[in-house]
Amino acid sequence: MTIMTTSTQKTAKTQDTMIAGSAISAAEYFRTKLQFETTPHDLKRDMESGKVVLLDVRDEQAYKTERIPGAKNVPLAHLERHLAELPKNKTLVTYCWNITCAASTKAALILAEKGYQVQELVGGIGEWKTKFPTENSK
């Protein structure tokens, strides 16, 4: 029989995360998190196979200046009015500037709440540029 000490109980307790009022383990959290994130290499592969639609949720000027090839610009501020134009039979992948930009996470949340299949590009266009080229309107 194993007896948990107070310090062990505290350690075990910190490994639980509250999500929607329920405690989940760290392993469950990260397993779930990975289902809704994609990397530049995986995104490129999925775009080439036609499995995803890429949404640049930055403003129009940022999109015109530089974007990931094949991305459709739907700024976060205008996302709700463009929902009818977005396919529900493909995974929508959102991205913004970098890992500190919350716009793609907010867009992914809105889309998920509306019933869309969604993922987020980890690191945004900043991470994409470390692996692949971007394009611009110039």
C-alpha positions, 0 to 999 in steps of 0.5 A, a space after each residue: 500500500 502506498 501512502 501519499 505524503 502532503 508534498 506528494 499530494 501537492 505535486 500531484 494536485 499541480 499536475 491537474 488543470 481546471 478546464 470547464 470546471 473539470 480537473 484534467 491531468 497534464 497528459 490529457 491537457 497536452 494530448 488535447 492541445 496537440 489535436 488543435 495545433 499544427 506546425 509549419 511542416 504539417 500545415 504545408 503537407 495538409 495544404 498540399 493535400 487540400 485538407 485545410 483552408 488557411 486563414 490569416 486573421 491579421 488586418 488587411 494591411 499586414 496580409 497585403 505586406 506579407 502572408 503565407 502562400 494560399 492563405 485567405 485574409 479574414 481579419 479577426 474583427 470581421 470573422 463573424 460576418 464571413 462565417 457563411 463563406 467558410 467551409 465546414 467540410 475542411 479544417 480551418 487553420 488560423 494564424 497571426 503574427 507569432 506565438 504571443 499574438 492571441 488573434 489566431 487563438 481567439 479566431 479558432 475559439 469563435 470558429 470552434 464554438 460555431 461548429 467548424 473544425 479548427 487548428 491553430 498554426 503554432 508560432 504564426 507567420 513568424 514560425 512559418 518564415 523560419 521554415 518556408 517563404 512568404 509572399 506579398 502583393 508587391 
